Amino acid sequence: MTRPERILHNGKIFTADADRSRAQAIAVAGGAFVAVGSDLDVKALAGPGTEMVDLRGRMLLPGIVDVHNHHLRGGQADLYELKILPTMSLDAVLDAVRARCAVTKPGEWVFGGIWGSHLVEAISQASALAALDAVSAAHPVMLRDDSQHNRWVNSRALELIGINADTPNPQDGEIPRDAETKAATGLLLERASGLAEQAVERSIPDLAARNKASCRRAVEILNGYGVTAFQDATTVLPFLEALAALDRANELNGWCVTSLPGQRTLSGADLVGDELIARREAYRTRHVRPDFIKLFMDGVPTTRTAAMLTPYRATRLQGCCFCGDPLISIPALVRWIAKAEKHGMRVKVHCTGDAAVRDTLDAIDVVRSFNGPGNGPGPVHHIAHAGFVAAADIPRFRALNVAADLSPIIWYPGPIQQAIRAAIPQERADCYWPLRDLYEAGALMAAGSDWPVVANPDPWLGIEGMITRRNPRGGYDGALWPEQALDLETVLRIYTINAARAMGLSDLTGSVEAGRSADFIVVDRDLFANAPEQLSQTKVLSTWFEGRQVHEAG
């Protein structure tokens, strides 16, 4: 056996290993765990050059695995963009825009986010566009919402984008217009958002350098929260290039599984589908794994673009029976899934409505049936978000080997949940994120941040919320469907080994086991000895990737 380079002992270790969930010490060599066990057994392996680290009773656990984020967008937001909180009022958003414009060179874009979904109705009014124009002077402005599916732009931005009275709606997108004047209101829904994103990107002089800097900063932020592996949920070519460049320069401190878009994206990327998939191997590195195809079955409930089995609240425009429409037919989705499996890939399918979930499960069922039982369970495909799931469809996740890609930082009581209740009848809106039902049905459950849909990729907020079903930050009363709460050990597995398994990385990371990559974190408290309501206050003292310390708390 290789002599350990480092031994960490006298700790409280949660391993996420099904055979041994607790330990006191670990030994690391060559970037991997070489021993996990008691202090007595592991310390006996030390050689003359072994560094001994006394954990002093602190808790050590596997590095967090974030199954769904948009990391480069998060790094970009941190480095370059206007920061808006989803809890802000419209007046507060306008004040933030005014302040940013005052320190920005004349004529340059001001962009960022995220404004709350509860502002959709107010922003849809002509008076809101006039107010945005008044505070932005000659600057074009683009602001993303808290779903990242929609944008709000000012009149100067509409002019630069080329939107006028004759501009048609793009496929799978909408440019809302004033009922009387037919002028664009400044709100851009779904794929129409890409028109604004493309205009912003055209204004950036060295986009490749900015992407690389954003990627580097994103991984630093993720490491700070204890994340050592993540899945980028929509990886366009420039993002793939930035990731590969960082890893080839030995600057990528984490495993990254990427999701290559099969359709036109919300960012308006031109290279998608077969052409992008055909180029993926040129960007594969030790830590960058271009193994998924990303597809969108629907939009989001807050703007009534999620595909639901039961109607939204009635409106004058949509009537009483509107359920939203899927973006892909079942036959087309079957073809995508079959193509992915032929290429040795998997799919991550965005589904926020229960009709979208059912259609996706139906399509996977067709492919599984065609392949036959002799080919085993098939690759793990993802249903991303899976917030609304019909009771009859819950057992199908396990039966079809489908992972529920959960977004626990989004769903607990807060602005998004309020906006969903405004669009969906309360009896259905309150049956959101059936975690306990999925768990008891044996579904593979994995958790992600969806950052920068949320302000930061803090897993501890999600961990607490999955246990309490309450908003960890306070400010919003009540618990959302508390019967669906989970226990701490289950949630920690969802954030570690389960997510690694869903991403195809469980042979490399996700647990503290001999032979796995030495990806682990040390935190400031014994998670199992703390009240659930205090879990969101957890601080990561150090993060280690392949046996190297990549973060230390200041």
N, C-alpha and C positions, 0 to 999 in steps of 0.2 A: 504494500500500500504506500502511496505517495505521502511523505511527511507533510502535515498541514503547514501552510504559510501563516495561517492565523486561526486562533481558536477564540470564540466568544463564549463565555461561560457565566454561571451564576445568574441565569436569566429565566424569565417566564416565557416560554416559546410555544406559540400556536403554529403548528406545522401545515395544516390543511391536508395532511396525509391521512387517508382513511384508516390506515393500519396503526398509526401512532400520532395522535393529534397534539400531544404535549411532549415537551422535552426541556432540558436545562441548558444544553450546550450544543454548539455546532463547530465543525472544523471545515476550513476552506482551503483549497489548493487549485491552482490552474483555472481560476474563475468559476469553480463548481463546489458544491457541498461534497465533502468526502466522508463525513460522519455526522450523525445527529443522534443525540442520546442524553444520558446522564452526565453530570459533571465528572464523576469518577471515571466513566468509560472514555469520554472524549478527551479529557486532559491527559489521560495515559498515552495518547497518540503523539503528544508534543515532542518535537526534536529540539536541538540546541538553537535553531534559527527561527522557531515558531514564535510569532507575536501573540501574547496572551492579553485578551481584552475582557475586563471584568464588567459585566452588564449591570452589576449592583442591583439585581432584582428587577430590572426594567423588562418590559415586554418586547419581544421580537416576533415578527410574523412575516409571511411572504410579501414580496412587493405587490402593490395593488395592480390589478389588470383591468384597464378601462376599455370595455368592449365597443364603445361608440363615442368618438369625439371628432372634432374638426380642428385638429391641433394647430395647423398652420394659420387658420383663421384666428384662432385664439392668440397665438403669438403675435400676429399682425395687429390685432386689436390692442394688445398690451403695449406694443412699441409705437404705433403710429396713429391710432384712431381716437376720435371723440368718445368718451365713456359716458353712457347714459344708463341709469338703473331702471328696470322694468316697473318699479314701484313709483316712479316719478309721475307727477301730474303733467298735463299738456303745457301749462305755463312754465313748469320747471324744465321741461325738455327745450322749450323755446329759449329760456334763459341760458341754458348750456350751449345751445347753438350760437347765440349772440356772443357769448364770451369767447368761444373758439374762433369765430370769424374775426374777432377783434385782434387776434394774435396770429392770423394766417395771412400770407401774402395775397394781395388782391388778385381775384380771379381763380385762385386755387380751389380744388375740391375740399369740402369738409365732409367727412364721412365717418360712420361708426354706428353705435347702438349700445344698448338694445331698449327700445321703447316697449311698454307693456301692451299685451293684447287687449286690455280693457279700453285702450284709446282708439280702437279701430273705428268705432262709430263717429267719434269726434274728429278724427283725422280725415274722414271721408267727406267732410263738409268744405265748401269753397272758402269759408271764413278761415279754416285752419291753414289752407294753402296761402292765403293772403298774409296771415300772421307769420308763417315761415319765411315768406318772401321779405317781410318787413325787417326781420332780425338778421337776415343773411346777406343783405346788400347785393354785391355782384358775385358772390360765391355760389357755385353750384353745390347743392347739399344732397346727400343720400344717407338715410338712417334705416338700419335694419330693425325688425321687430324681434320679440322674444321667442318666436318659432324659427327665425332665420328664413322663413319662406316668403316674407313680404317686405317691401321697402316703401319708404315715404321720401319723396323728392320734392324740391322746390321748382319754381317756374324756370329758373336758369338751367337747372339740370334737365328738365323736360326738353328745353330748347337744344341742349347739347346732345341729348340722346336721340333727338329727332322725332319726338312724339308730338303729333298735332291732331287736329280734328279728324283727319282722314286715316290715321294710323290704325290698322286692324289689330285685334287681340292676337298675340302670338299663340301658337299651339300650347294647350295646357296652361295658359296664363290669361290674365285679365287686366285691362287698363280701365278701372272704374271712371265713369264720367258723370258730370253734373246733369241731372235730369232735364233741366231747362236749356242750358247753354251747350251741352254735349262736350264741354271742355274737360280735359283730364283733371282729376281732383288732386293728383300727386301721389295717390296710393297705387302701388304696383303689386299685384297678387301673383303668387306662384312663379311660373316661368317668365312672366313679364319682369320679374326682378332682375333677371339676367341682362336685360337691356341696360339697366343702370350699372350693374357690376362691370360690364364690359367697358362702359364709358369711363368709369373710374380707373380701371386697369390701363386703358390707353393713355391716361394722363401721367402715369408713373414712369419716370425715365429709365430706371434700371430695375425692372421687375424681378429678374432672376436673383439679383443680389438681395433685394428686399425679401423675397421668398425664403432664401437660405437663412437670412438673419431671423426671420419670423419663425422658421422651423426650429432653429437653435434655441431661441427664447422659449418657445412652447415646451420643448423637452425639459428645459431648466425648471419651468413652472410645474410641469407634471412631476418631475423628480421631487420637488419641494413638498408635494402632497403625498409622496410615497409611491407614485406610479412608476413601474419599471417595464410595463408592456402595455400597448394600446392598439386599438384598431381605428385608423382614420376612415371615417364613414363615407366620404366622397372624395376620392383622390384623383384629381385631374392631372394631366401630364406635367405641368410646371411644379406641382407639389411632389410628384413622384421623382422628378429630377432633383429637387432640393433635398429630399430624404436620402436618395442614393449618394449624392455628392457629400453630404454630411457623414454618412457611414464610411464611405471610402477615404475620408479624411480622419477617421477614427474619432468623430465628434458626436456620434449618435448614442446617447446613453439610455437605450431602451430598445425593446423589440417592437417593431411596427408592422402590423398586417394592414394592407391597403385594400380599398374597395373601389374598383375602377367603374366609373359610371357607364351604364349601358344606354342611357337616354341623355338628351340635352339636360344640363344641370341648371340649378337655380342661379349659378354664377355665370351661366351663358357660355360655358366652355365649348369650343368648336370640335375638339378631338374627343370623341366618345365611342362607345360600342366596339364593333369588331376591329376597327383600326387601332384603337388604344389597346385593346386586349392583345392584339398581335405583337405589340411592341413591349409588352410587360417584362419579358425576361431580360431585356437589356438593363433593367433597373433593379433586378434582384441582387441583393447582397446578403451577407450573413444575417443582418438584423432587419432588413426590409423584405417583406414577403408579400408580393402582389398576387394574393390568392383568392380574392373575392370580386364579384361583380355587384355593383349597387344598382338597385332598381327602385322606382317609386310607384306604389300602387295608388296612392292618394295624397292629399295635402294635409291640412290640420283642422281640427274641429272649430277653432276660434274664428276662422273665416269661412266655415261651412264647406270646406273642400275635402274633409275626410269622408270616406265612403262608409255610410252607416247602414245597418239593417233596419232601423226604425227612423222615422222622420225627425228632422230638426224642429225647433220651435217655429211656428207659423210666422211668415212675414208677408207683407203686401206684395213684394216682388216675387217670392218663391212659392207662396201658397202654403198649404197645410201638409203636403205630402212629400216634400223634398228631402231626399236622403243623401245627396252627394253622389258623385259618379267615380268609378275606378278609372285610373289613367291607362291601364293595360288590360286587354282582354285575357281571359283564361287561356285560350289557345296560344296567344303571343307569349304569355308568361311561361307556359309549358315549354315553348321553343327555347326561351332564354335559359331556363333551368337545365334542360337537356344539353344545351350548348356548353354551359358552365361545367357540367359533369364530364362532358367529352374532353374538355381542356384541363381536367383535373382541378377545377375551381369550385367555389361555392357561391351562393348568392346571399346578399343581405337586402331584404325587401322592406322598404319603409311602408308601414301600415299603422295608421293611427285610428282608423275606424274598424268596427267589427265586421263589416262587409268586406273590407280589404283583407282582413286577416283570413276570413273564410275562403275568399277567392284564392289567396296564396296557398293555403293548406290544400285546397282542391287541386291546384296545379302541381304541387309537390307530390300529392297522392297519385296523380296520373303518371308522373315520371317514375315514381317508386314502383307502381304497378307494371309499367312497361318494362322496367329493368328486371323485375321478378325477384322472389325471395332468395334465390341462389346467389345474388350479388351482395348479400348482407344488408344492413340498415341504410347504406348510402351515406354520402358526406353530410355533415351537419350544416344545414342552411339556417339563416337567421330571419326571424320576423322582428324588425326593428320597431321599438316602442311598445307595441302590443298592449296598449292601454285599455282599449275596449275589446273584450273577447267574449263572444257568446258562450254560455255555459256548455253547450253541446260540443264546442270546438276545443275546449281545454284539454281533454284526454288525447286529442290528435297530435299535440306537440310531441309527446313521448312516442306515440305510435309511429309517427313519421320521422322521428329523429330531427326535430326542429328545435332550435334554441330560441327562447324568449329573450330578446335583447331589450333590457329594461332601462328606463331613464328615471331613477328614483329622485333625483334632485329637482325634476320638473313637476312632479305630480302632486306633492303634498300641498295642503291648503295655502293659497297664495294668488297672485294676479292671474296666472294662467288658468287655474281652477275656477276662479271667478268668471273669467271670460268664457270658459267652456260651459258653465251653468247658464250663461246668458244665451248660448246658442242651442243647447241640448236640454230637453226636459229633465228636471231635477232627478226624477227616479232613475233615469239612465245615467246621468252625469255623475251621480254618487256611487255608481257601481264601476269604479275606475281602478285599474291596476289590481286584478284578482290574484295577488301574489300567493296567498295561502292555498287557494284552489289549484294554481299551477304546481306548487310544490307538492301538494298531496297527490296530484295526478302523476308525479314523477317526471315533470318537464325539466329539461336542462335550462336553468335560469342563469343569466349573466347580466352584469350591471355596467352601465356606462354613464358618463357625465353629459354627453351631447354638447360640451363646451365648444364654442362660446354662446350657445343658446342660453346657458347660465353664465354668470359673471366670472366664475372660476371653476376649475375641475376638482373641487373639494369632495373626496369620496365620503368623508366623515359626516357630512350633511345627509347624504343618501343613506348611509348605514343607520344613522339615528332614525331617519324618517321611515325606513322600512320596518323598524321595530315599534315605533310609537304611532306612526301614521299621522303625525302632527308636524307643523312647520317648526323646524329646529331654531329658527331665528326669532320666533315669536311674532306678534303683530297680527296673527290670523287665528281666530278661535276655532276650536273643534278639531276632531280627528276625521280623516277621510276613510270611511268603511273600515273601522278598527278591527273587525273580525278577520281581516286579511293580513294582520301583522305576523311577522316572523321572529324567530329567536336569533340571538347574536351569532352563534356559531354557524347557523345556516346562512346568515347574511355575509359573514366573512368568507365563506366558501364561494358564495355568489360573486364576490369581488376579487377572488383569487383563482383557485383551481378551476372552478366552473367556467369562468370567463376564458381562461387559458385553453380549456378543452373546447369551448365553442369556437375559438380562433385557430385551432389546430396547433397549439403550442404546448400542450400539457406534457409532452415528453421532454420539454426544455425548461419550463418555468411554471409558476403558479403554486408551488408547494415547497416546503423546506424538507427535501429528501436527498439522500446521497445520490449523486449522479446528475442532479438538476443544476441548472445555472444558479450561482449564488446571488440571487436577487432577493433582497430582504430589507426590512425597515425596522427601526427601533423607535418606539413611541413613548410618550411621557407618562403613560398610565397603564394600569392593568385593566384592559377593556372589560374583562369579566367581573371585576370588582366594583366598577362604576355604575351609577344609575344610568339607564338608557338615555335619559334626558340630558346627560352630560357628554355623550359620545361625540357630538358635533364639535366639542371644544378640544378634541384630541390634537396634539401637535406631533409632527414627525421630527424626531431628534436627528435621525440620520437615515439616508437611503443608500443602498449598496446595489450595484449592478455588475454582474459577473465578478463579484468579489472585490470590486473597487468602490470606494465611497464617492458618490456623485452628488450628495447633498448633506450639509450639516447645518442645523438650525443656528441662527445667529443669536 
